[in-house]
Amino acid sequence: MSSTTLPRAAAMRNHPAYWAFIVHRVSGVGLALFLPLHFWVLALMLEPARADAFFRWTEQPLVKLAETLLVVLLAAHLAGGLRLLALEFLPWSDSQKTRIALAFGFALLAGLLFLLAAF
């Protein structure tokens, strides 16, 4: 390995596209980990008494915060997927950083809107 390899690798990790890559992967893993819980809740809905108890439990602020995080994960993953599609099908220019920032902004805005509607 040459002495110029390490600084270049470190510089690549500071690029917005690298962080977009990381956010997309982490959000995908988070959503995948959420799926078993989601299926369990769907199974609860088959029994009205258990569903009512679950809905009462979801009114807690910590649960609302977790739901907000889930919406942010969904929005971030969607934005990351759209970014990947754009990389494959659109010509890129110097505005790539702006597009990545807009994708992150979209994810945060979706989470904030959900949080505002939850309370």
Phi, psi and omega per residue, in radians:
M1 nan 2.293 -3.125
S2 -1.443 2.907 -3.116
S3 -1.245 -0.299 3.139
T4 -1.521 -0.184 -3.102
T5 -1.230 -0.783 -3.083
L6 -1.138 -0.821 3.103
P7 -1.083 -0.631 3.131
R8 -1.157 -0.711 3.115
A9 -1.129 -0.706 3.114
A10 -1.144 -0.664 3.119
A11 -1.153 -0.647 3.116
M12 -1.113 -0.598 -3.134
R13 -1.277 -0.267 3.103
N14 -1.663 0.045 -3.127
H15 -1.423 2.447 3.136
P16 -0.992 -0.570 3.133
A17 -1.141 -0.596 3.088
Y18 -1.119 -0.769 -3.132
W19 -1.213 -0.569 3.046
A20 -1.105 -0.711 3.077
F21 -1.040 -0.826 -3.118
I22 -1.113 -0.805 -3.132
V23 -1.079 -0.707 -3.141
H24 -1.108 -0.748 -3.138
R25 -1.197 -0.769 -3.120
V26 -1.147 -0.724 3.116
S27 -1.126 -0.647 3.091
G28 -1.114 -0.737 3.106
V29 -1.150 -0.739 3.110
G30 -1.051 -0.747 3.113
L31 -1.168 -0.670 3.110
A32 -1.133 -0.653 3.104
L33 -1.224 -0.478 3.130
F34 -1.291 -0.500 -3.030
L35 -0.944 -0.811 3.126
P36 -1.031 -0.686 3.087
L37 -1.106 -0.722 3.124
H38 -1.068 -0.774 3.129
F39 -1.160 -0.629 3.092
W40 -1.100 -0.766 3.121
V41 -1.116 -0.696 3.085
L42 -1.057 -0.672 3.100
A43 -1.150 -0.606 3.097
L44 -1.088 -0.539 -3.072
M45 -1.178 -0.195 3.104
L46 -1.300 -0.320 3.124
E47 -2.037 1.917 -3.041
P48 -0.967 -0.676 -3.120
A49 -1.136 -0.766 3.117
R50 -1.182 -0.617 3.117
A51 -1.136 -0.734 3.119
D52 -1.078 -0.762 3.124
A53 -1.102 -0.706 3.128
F54 -1.133 -0.742 3.138
F55 -1.115 -0.622 3.059
R56 -1.127 -0.714 3.138
W57 -1.103 -0.597 -3.094
T58 -1.247 -0.126 3.118
E59 -1.386 -0.107 -3.137
Q60 -1.206 2.524 -3.127
P61 -1.039 -0.644 3.138
L62 -1.141 -0.642 3.097
V63 -1.181 -0.707 3.087
K64 -1.069 -0.697 3.097
L65 -1.131 -0.717 3.091
A66 -1.121 -0.679 3.082
E67 -1.105 -0.680 3.102
T68 -1.103 -0.764 3.090
L69 -1.056 -0.684 3.111
L70 -1.100 -0.739 3.110
V71 -1.126 -0.691 3.093
V72 -1.114 -0.734 3.095
L73 -1.060 -0.777 3.117
L74 -1.077 -0.805 -3.121
A75 -1.154 -0.710 3.123
A76 -1.128 -0.715 -3.138
H77 -1.185 -0.700 3.071
L78 -1.084 -0.825 -3.135
A79 -1.089 -0.698 3.106
G80 -1.141 -0.676 3.092
G81 -1.147 -0.705 3.077
L82 -1.130 -0.651 3.089
R83 -1.078 -0.752 3.125
L84 -1.128 -0.718 3.083
L85 -1.085 -0.720 3.119
A86 -1.117 -0.678 3.107
L87 -1.072 -0.626 -3.106
E88 -1.386 -0.588 -2.961
F89 -1.997 -0.268 -3.108
L90 -1.923 2.573 3.014
P91 -1.273 2.427 -3.112
W92 -1.772 2.598 3.084
S93 -2.270 -2.869 3.130
D94 -1.218 -0.152 -3.121
S95 -1.459 0.207 -3.123
Q96 -1.036 -0.729 3.124
K97 -1.066 -0.681 3.113
T98 -1.118 -0.734 3.130
R99 -1.116 -0.696 3.104
I100 -1.140 -0.763 3.121
A101 -1.095 -0.693 3.095
L102 -1.114 -0.650 3.104
A103 -1.109 -0.774 3.103
F104 -1.152 -0.698 3.095
G105 -1.060 -0.720 3.083
F106 -1.034 -0.773 -3.129
A107 -1.104 -0.786 -3.138
L108 -1.191 -0.680 3.109
L109 -1.086 -0.742 3.116
A110 -1.062 -0.737 3.114
G111 -1.153 -0.719 3.130
L112 -1.163 -0.708 3.102
L113 -1.097 -0.720 3.098
F114 -1.116 -0.754 3.137
L115 -1.093 -0.737 3.117
L116 -1.094 -0.684 -3.133
A117 -1.275 -0.425 -3.091
A118 -1.307 -0.472 -3.099
F119 -1.892 nan nan
